[in-house]
Amino acid sequence: MIVEARVDELLCVCRKLCRNSFMPQPMPVIGVGSTLRGWSPCEQDAIYHLLVPLKPPRGHAFHLEMGT
């Protein structure tokens, strides 16, 4: 998919620019939705989302908090 490839290219540049910082690092994009899974019978009604997982910087970790 063209959009997914362009977002991946943009994230690759972001990863290179932020490599030595303490900011979360964007990981490769994950496509989710009807167009990628074949759920939608109509091409015009296709909806999808691009999720960008974040990797914590070196020496840090993400922790889920319950109840928020």
NUGU-506649 format. One line per field, with one value per atom (N, C-alpha, C): residue in three letters; atom name; x, y, z. Coordinates in steps of 0.001 Angstrom, whole numbers, plus 500000, padded with zeros to 6 digits. Example, Ala and Ser with C-alpha at 12.3 -4.5 7.8 and 13.67 -1.06 7.14 Angstrom:
BEGIN
residuo	(Ala Ala Ala Ser Ser Ser)
atomo	(N CA C N CA C)
X	(513190 512300 513200 512850 513670 512900)
Y	(494310 495500 496700 497750 498940 500030)
Z	(507800 507800 507800 507080 507140 507870)
***
This chain:
BEGIN
residuo	(Met Met Met Ile Ile Ile Val Val Val Glu Glu Glu Ala Ala Ala Arg Arg Arg Val Val Val Asp Asp Asp Glu Glu Glu Leu Leu Leu Leu Leu Leu Cys Cys Cys Val Val Val Cys Cys Cys Arg Arg Arg Lys Lys Lys Leu Leu Leu Cys Cys Cys Arg Arg Arg Asn Asn Asn Ser Ser Ser Phe Phe Phe Met Met Met Pro Pro Pro Gln Gln Gln Pro Pro Pro Met Met Met Pro Pro Pro Val Val Val Ile Ile Ile Gly Gly Gly Val Val Val Gly Gly Gly Ser Ser Ser Thr Thr Thr Leu Leu Leu Arg Arg Arg Gly Gly Gly Trp Trp Trp Ser Ser Ser Pro Pro Pro Cys Cys Cys Glu Glu Glu Gln Gln Gln Asp Asp Asp Ala Ala Ala Ile Ile Ile Tyr Tyr Tyr His His His Leu Leu Leu Leu Leu Leu Val Val Val Pro Pro Pro Leu Leu Leu Lys Lys Lys Pro Pro Pro Pro Pro Pro Arg Arg Arg Gly Gly Gly His His His Ala Ala Ala Phe Phe Phe His His His Leu Leu Leu Glu Glu Glu Met Met Met Gly Gly Gly Thr Thr Thr)
atomo	(N CA C N CA C N CA C N CA C N CA C N CA C N CA C N CA C N CA C N CA C N CA C N CA C N CA C N CA C N CA C N CA C N CA C N CA C N CA C N CA C N CA C N CA C N CA C N CA C N CA C N CA C N CA C N CA C N CA C N CA C N CA C N CA C N CA C N CA C N CA C N CA C N CA C N CA C N CA C N CA C N CA C N CA C N CA C N CA C N CA C N CA C N CA C N CA C N CA C N CA C N CA C N CA C N CA C N CA C N CA C N CA C N CA C N CA C N CA C N CA C N CA C N CA C N CA C N CA C N CA C N CA C N CA C N CA C)
X	(500839 500000 500900 500546 501368 501455 500322 500317 501184 501043 501830 503327 503713 505126 505655 504865 505298 505440 504503 504590 505815 506091 507292 508568 508600 509770 509934 508845 508884 509357 508860 509271 510739 511232 512648 513518 513126 513865 513802 512631 512482 513376 513441 514294 515757 516203 517594 517905 516971 517199 517174 516390 516221 516981 517904 518604 519282 519934 520698 519981 518676 517931 517208 516594 515822 514334 513985 512592 512203 510912 510469 510735 511121 511452 510262 509825 508734 509220 508401 508711 507975 508229 507518 505999 505314 503866 503155 501998 501159 499820 499429 498147 497040 495920 494779 493521 492678 491420 490890 489768 489063 489821 490553 491247 492426 493045 494209 493820 492664 492241 491203 490682 489676 488302 487983 486704 485589 485906 484887 484535 483242 482850 482902 482788 482791 484100 484787 486061 485899 484741 484521 484365 483898 483651 484856 485968 487140 487674 487919 488497 489676 490765 491921 492637 493435 494216 495664 496575 497986 498424 498835 499291 500810 501334 502780 503178 503700 504159 505390 505532 506681 507555 508840 509825 510424 510480 511055 512546 513073 514509 515317 516598 517477 517410 517291 517257 515884 514859 513512 512552 511349 510322 508957 508007 506626 505889 505016 504199 502738 501848 500418 499866 498990 498314 496855 496332 494943 494037 492833 491827 491836 492660 492621 492146)
Y	(498838 500000 501247 502204 503400 504232 504439 505262 504631 503338 502632 502744 502634 502753 504153 505176 506567 506855 506363 506560 505838 504632 503904 504674 505282 506087 507286 507960 509101 508680 507562 507074 506658 506140 505774 507015 508105 509362 509846 509759 510170 509335 508026 507161 507556 507895 508289 509617 510560 511869 511813 510910 510831 509667 509097 507888 508044 509161 509338 510202 510290 511104 510202 510827 510076 510121 510327 510322 508897 508540 507225 507113 505926 505694 505082 505687 505075 503812 502780 501507 501441 500422 500315 500287 500894 501051 499700 499596 498399 498826 498223 498542 497700 498344 497646 498171 497289 497738 496824 497210 496362 496188 497210 497079 496133 496053 495186 493759 493576 492244 491625 492413 491891 491802 492635 492570 493299 494290 495119 494587 494315 493852 494969 496226 497364 498121 498284 499010 500452 501083 502477 502677 501660 501770 501372 501106 500611 501658 501231 502092 501348 502042 501428 502467 501976 502827 502373 503299 502974 503249 502216 502343 502416 503311 503474 503092 501879 501500 502320 502574 503324 502419 502530 501778 502749 502351 503272 503485 504647 504881 503929 503817 502931 503256 502219 502392 502740 502765 503090 501983 501993 501010 501667 501159 501598 500654 501202 500391 500805 499826 500112 500437 501429 501775 501418 500726 500308 501457 501486 502416 503799 504040 505358 505263)
Z	(500000 500000 500000 499206 499015 500295 500965 502174 503258 503437 504453 504158 502894 502514 502793 502488 502736 504214 505017 506471 507015 506526 506955 506608 505424 505043 505974 506284 507189 508580 509068 510388 510404 509297 509193 509362 508721 508870 510314 510926 512335 513248 512996 513821 513693 512480 512267 512951 512906 513517 515045 515604 517061 517681 516949 517392 518753 518994 520230 521261 521167 522130 523124 524108 525095 524792 523529 523094 522707 522853 522363 520866 520420 519019 518284 517170 516401 515701 515740 515101 513756 512926 511646 511835 510899 510964 510843 511519 511453 510860 509757 509130 509722 510091 510667 509994 509549 508977 507904 507358 506402 505092 504639 503353 503448 504609 504753 505092 505693 506120 505181 504228 503317 503940 504938 505629 504886 504104 503474 502088 501835 500506 499464 499896 498978 499094 498001 498002 498456 498132 498476 499985 500694 502129 502970 502336 503047 504019 505252 506289 506887 507100 507740 508587 509491 510382 510327 510469 510566 511997 512692 514071 514093 514915 515038 516461 516661 517996 518384 519672 520176 521024 520838 521620 522627 523912 524902 524660 525054 524894 525775 525465 526243 527731 528536 529982 530536 529702 530132 529717 530290 529942 530036 529260 529351 530279 531124 532026 531870 531729 531625 532996 533060 534319 534181 535152 535145 535600 535058 535533 534908 533879 533258 531832)
***
